[in-house]
Amino acid sequence: MDPIFLDALGKGNLEVGISICKGLARRADQDIQAEMGLLLSLESPALPPADREVMLRWLLAAAEQAHAGDDALRSWADANSPGVRQMLERAQRWKDPQLKGALLTLALIAPDNLGTPAIMEVGMQVLRCLQDAPVGLLSPQDTALAMDFLSAARKTRSPAFFDLCVQAARLSRDRQVVDAARAAARELGALP
């Protein structure tokens, strides 16, 4: 059925694309490299970048739901490793905060420290948003991304994220973000 899915995705209908992505994430054979390749292709004029990011976000959300647990999601990511690798390597290019938040789940289970740069990039984006935000308050989407980043930073158990968490606590005026950033910094700062 790959040719049918590729044809439908290539036509650029967002609603159809989201439905296909939700279903693809649940495929028993897990191999959706062809479809991911099309969504990651920068040469498809029928797929505007914003629509492509929305479809990828729905694909990742559906994959996380269909393959609950780190081992099951890791198996799905391994079956689609070229696309997952591209998505993580392009963390800086993605505009949609929800897509970046969804990528953090994959970054946490990625092999060979492939996910660490993606998590770091999201943390840097959160800090840039906080620096540019009037009085340290973010939009709801960026607040959700900040919370996703802080959660991911804690889960890495890597002191490399300590400074980003401290800076997030210092720059934000949102109680929820400040509390999460302080908790993450305390936890990461206590690591040997």
Secondary structure, 3 states (H helix, E strand, C coil): CHHHHHHHHHCCCHHHHHHHHHHHCCCCCCCCHHHHHHHHCCCCCCCCHHHHHHHHHHHHHHHHHHCCCHHHHHHHHHHCHHHHHHHHHCCCCCCCHHHHHHHHHHHHHCCCCCHHHHHHHHHHHHHHHHHHCHHHCCCHHHHHHHHHHHHHHHHHCCHHHHHHHHHHHHHCCCHHHHHHHHHHHHHHHCCC
